[in-house]
Amino acid sequence: MTKYDQKVATVVEQLRSKGARVQVRRRKLVHRKKTYLLIKGGGTHHTFFGVVMPLISSEFPEAYMTSGGFWRDAATSEELMQVTVSLDPSK
């Protein structure tokens, strides 16, 4: 396992310990490889920018949110998030 893969595994494990469901998607683009984290869980944008992104940024300072959203479930009134974060292996 490379150092990059170890960093990805560490971040995924930390997010899962916080209660998030995380999937790792790896894509081979023409000029580089990209890794995306698909994160689902309870929380608002405050949770994302206050807990999730600082945790990811500690290992991947160039990480950024590519897509996703935050909403309140009408049936349970629970705050939910589903976001995709791009990791940059070259930095």
Secondary structure, DSSP 4 states (H G I P E B T S, - for coil): --HHHHHHHHHHHHHHHTT-EEEEEEEE-SS-EEEEEEEEEE--HHHIIIIIHHHHHTT-TT-EEEEEEEEE-TTT--EEEEEEEEE-TT-
